Amino acid sequence: MNDESKVILEAIERWASDDLIDRETADRLRAAATEEAGAGTRRLSQYILAATGAVALLIAGGVFLDWAWPLLDRAARSVALAAVGLLVVALGVRVELGRRWQPASYLMQTGGLGLLLAAFAYSEEVWRDQTPAGITIGVLALAVPIVLAPRAMRRNVVMPAVHLAFGLAFLAVFLDRATPLSDDAVVWVLDGVLLLAGLTLMRMIAADPDGERHPWALNAFVMAMIAGFQMILVTGLGPLGLSGDVVWPLDVWLFLCAALTVIGVRRTPYGARRDWLGRALAVLLCVWIGFGFYTALEALDGPPELAVALVGGAGVVGFLYANASGFRHLMGAAALAFIAPLWYWGVERGGAIGAALALAATAGILFWLSGRVGSGPRAHDDAG
């Protein structure tokens, strides 16, 4: 049983002890919470087993290709990859009809799409760009998300996000194989498509905050934001030639992701989606630990104190927000964001009595704050 289920059961017990609910209602709530916890554990087990199966399948495919690859010419290799990819996607779509096998079906479809993408990319070794064969392969690559994505939007909330990510990759193959665009131009087109997709998804979510009409839109939007990091990196290092300065647009994008997530929390005061957004904030704060260190020490070439200010300051803000909102995962990430730069600063300033005294004073302040935060009536009740 996970921590959230334990908290729910403890809350039910307190409500019953405080006579807020009767014992019969408490028993029904406990049974429902226990059943839901068991269902969550079973779902997690399904995904773990499916992921393990997918890895085993990839290993089997690698062993087979290691044996068969030298026996095939380049054209046959490309066709074989595409045929296996289509077979795996079709099998995943077929398996998805049974609810019990959905985790396996998602991973099978994702793996099949990866094989198709590899086949289209490898085909360049055989059929050159902008030849009739190359253009045909580019059009086929573009057709994959156009054919499969609409069906996924009607069936589940997972695969549309996967198709968004792969759709950009298939579009890149199409632009590369079937058009005379340069590599930089292809990157700019992908940036524009991703921006348009993100804005469209944002409008859909704003018009349907509960996800009743488009339950897949939130996952797809999150995938678009994740893809944004990749596209900013590619654009910065490629067309813009930013080199190390690419961290600045990455920082801005990370802040935008965090701001949109906070807005989502405000629009979703209750429910599972709110908890999910809290976890997303925790992930973003963990990402900022790496970005903040690089920004302070490399981009700005600053002293360790600057890392403490940027990373540790974000940790303080994250903790205050987590404490007010009840996001436990964010609270843990905030503690890590505060401790990491302090540890780095202590190592860099090792041997200095001032550093030791500052760290000791910080520890004392934290101990005092922990007592203040936990000094409410419930804290006294729990202590007793």
N, C-alpha and C positions, 0 to 999 in steps of 0.2 A: 504494500500500500504506500502510495506516495505521500509527500508532506501535505499537499493540498487536501487530500482526502482525510488525513488525520486532523487537520484544522477544522474541516467541516464537521467531523464527528465530535470533536471537542466542543464546537459551538452548539451543536444540538444538545449535548449533555448539559451545557450551561443554561440553555433556554429551559430545559426541563427542570433543572435544579432551581431556577429563578421563577418557576411557575408561569413562564411565558407561553409554554405549550404543554398540553397534557401528555401523559406517558404513552398513550396509544399513538398519538401523532409523532412523538419522538421515535418510537419503534419503527413506524413506517418510513420516516425520514432516514433513520440509520440504515434500514434495509436498502432503500433507494441509493443512498450514498455508497454503501458497500458494493452494490451491484454495478454502479457506474465506475467505481475504482477498479473492479475486476475487469470490466469491459475495456478500460483504458490500458490495463496491463496486457490484456490479450492483443489489443491493437499494436502495442509496442512490440510484443513478441512476434507478431506477424511481420512487421516491418524489418525487424532484426533478421528473422529467418529468410525473408525475401531478399534482403540486401546480401546476406551470406550466399544465398543461391545464385544471385546475380554475379557475385565475384567468382564463384565456382564455375559459372557458365563462361565468363570471360577467360578464365584460366584454360578451360577446355577448348574454347575457340582459339586461344593463342597457341596451344599445343597442336591443334589441328592445322592451323595456318603455317606453323613452323615446319610441319611435315609436307603440306600441300603446296606452299608458296613457291618453292623452287621448281615444282613440276608444271606451273602455269606461266603463260606469258602475261604481259602487263594488261592486255585487254581482258583476258580471262580472270585475272585477279580482281579488276574493278567490277566486272559483272558478278563474280562470286560474292564479293562484299555486299553489293547492292541486293542480290537475291537473298542472302542470309538476313540482311537488315529488314527487307520487306517481310520475310517469313516471321521474324521475331516480333515486328510491330503488329502484324496480323494476328499472331498467336496471343499477344498481349491484349489486343482489342477484344478478341474472343473470350479470353479468360476473365476480362473485366465484367462480363455479364453476370458472373457469380460473385456476389458481395463478399463471400469468404476469401476470395482470391484477389481482391482489389490491390493490396500492397504489392503482390508479385506482378500484377498486370501493369501497374505504373512503372515499375523498374524495368520490366521487359520492353515496354514501349519506349522508354527513355534510352535503353541500350540499343534497341533497333534503330532509333533515330540517329544515334551516334555512329552506328555502322553505315547507314545511308550517307551521312555527311562525309565519313571517311572515304566511301566509294566515289562520291562525286568529286572530292578533292583529289583523290589518287588518279582519277581519270585524266587529269591534266598531263600525266606522264605518257598517255597514249594519244589523246586527241587534243590538238592545240586550241588555244582560245580563239574565238570568233570564226572558227571554221564551222561548217554545217553541223558536224558532230558535236563540237564544243558548245555551240549555241543550243542544240537540242538538250544536251546534258544540263546546261544552265537553266533552261525552261523547266526541265523535270525537277531540278532542285527547288525552284520557286514553287512548283505545284505541290510539293509535299506538305508544307504548312497550310496552303490554301485549301487543300482537300481534307486534311485531318483536324485542323484546329476548330472549325465550326462544330464538328461532331463532338469534340471534347468539351466544348462550352455547354452543350446540352446534357452531358453525361456525368461530369464530376467537377470538383473544384481544384484538382491537382494538375491534371495534364495541360489545361490552358496556359498555366505559368511555364511549364516545360516547353510548350510549343512557341511561346513568346521568345524564350532564349534561343531555341533552335531556329526559329523563324529568322532571326537576325543573321545567324550563321548561314542558313540556306540562301538568304537574300544576298549575302556577301559572295557566295559561290556563283549565283546568277550574274551579278554585276561583273565579277571577274571573268567568267567564261563567255558571256554573251554580249558584253558591251565594251566599247573602247575606253572606258573610264580608267584613269590612273588609280594607283593604290590610295593616294590621298583623297581623291574624289570619292572613291568607294567609302572611305571612312566618314566623310562629311554626309553622304547620303544615309548611311546607317545612323549617324547622330540625329539627323532630321527625322527619320522614321521612328527611332526610339523616343524622341521628344514628343512627337505627335501621339504615339501610343500611350505614353505616360499621361499626357494631358487628357486624352480621351478616357482613360481608366479613372483618372481623378474626378472627372465630371460624373462618371457612372457611380462611383462610390459616394460622392456628395449627394447625388439624387436618390441613392438607395443605401443609406447608412447601415441598415440592418441586414443587408445582403439577401433580401428575399427574392428580388428579381434576377440579380446577377451574383450569386454566391461565390463565383470563381474570380470576380474582379479584384478582390483584395489580394489574393495570392499572386495574381498576374501583375498587379501594381508593385508588390514587393519585389518580384522578379525583375521588373523594369528598373527599379531603383538599384538593385544589385548590378544589373547589366550596365547601369550608368557609370559605376565605378570603373568597370572594364573599358567602356568606351572613352571615358575621360583619360584614362591611362594611355590607351592607344592613340587618341587624338593628340594628347600632349606630347608624347614621345615621337609621334609621326609627323603629321602636317604642321603642328605648331613648334616642334623642336624645343620643348621646354626643358628637357633633361631633368635635373633635380628639382626644378621649380614646379614640376607637375603636381607636387604635394599641395600647392595652394588651391587649385580647383578641386582637388580631392577633399581637402578640408571643408571647402564651401559646400560641396555635395553632401558630405557627412552631416554638416550642420542642417542642411535643408531636409535630409532624411529624418533627423531627430525632431525638427520643428513640425514636420508633417505628422510624425507619430504622436507627438504631444497633442496636436490638434485632433487627431483621431481619438485619443483618450478622452478629451473634453467632450467630444460628440458621442462617446460611448461610455456613459457613466457606470454601467453594470454589464454583467455577462461575460461569457468566455472570450469574446473578441477583445474586451478590455484587458484581460489577463495576458492574452497573446501579444497585445501591443506593449504591455509592460516588459515582457521578455524581449521583444524587439529592441526596446530602449536599452536593455542590459547589453545586448549584443553590440549595439552601436557604441555604447560607452567603452566596451572592451576594444573595439576597433580603434577608438580614439586614443587609447593608451599608446598603441604603436604609432599612429599618425602624429599625436602630440609630441612624443619623444623625437621623432624625425624632424618635425617642424621646429622645435626649440633648439635641438642640438646640431642639425645639419643645415636646414633652410635658413635659419636665423643665426646659426653659429653662436648660440648663446651659452651661458654658464649653466651648471646644474640647477641653480635657483630658478631659471626660466622654465625648465621642465617641471619643477615642482609647482610653479604658478599655473602653467597651462594644463597639465595632466591632473595634478592634485586639486586644482581649483574646480575642474570639471567633476572630479570625484565628490567634492563637497556639495556642489550644486545638485549632482545626481542623488546624493544621499538625502538631502533636504526634500527633494521632489518625491523620492521613493518613500520616505517616512510619512509625508503628507498623503500620498496616494495608496500606500499599502502594497507596493511592488517589492516583494522580497528578492527576486532575482536581480532587480536593478540595485537594491541595497548592497548585495554581495559584489556586484560589478563596481559600485561606487567605492566600496572598501578597497578593492584591488587597485582602482585608479588612484586612490590616495596613498596606499602603501608603496606601490611600485616606484614612483618618483622619490619618495622619502628614502627608500632603500638605496636607490641609485645615488641620491645626494649624500647619504651617509657614507657610502663606499668612496665617492669622489673626495669627500672632505674628511676621510678617515684620519685619525690621529689628532684632529683638531678638537680641543676641549669644548669650543663653542658649538660644534656640530653635535657632540654628545649631549650637551646641556639643552640644546634646542629640541632634539629628539625626545629627551626625557620630559621636557615641558609639554611637548605635543601629546605624549602618552598620557600625562596627567590631565590635560584638558579633555582628551577623549574619554578617560575614565569618569571624569566629572559629568560630561555630557551624557554618558550611558546611564548614569544614575538619574539625571534629570528627565531623560526621555522615558525611562521605565518607572517613573514615580507616580503614575496615575492610580486610581482606585483599583483597577483590575490587577495591576502589578502587585498591590498589597494583598489582594485576595489570592493570587497565585502563590505568593510567598508563603502565605499561611496554609 
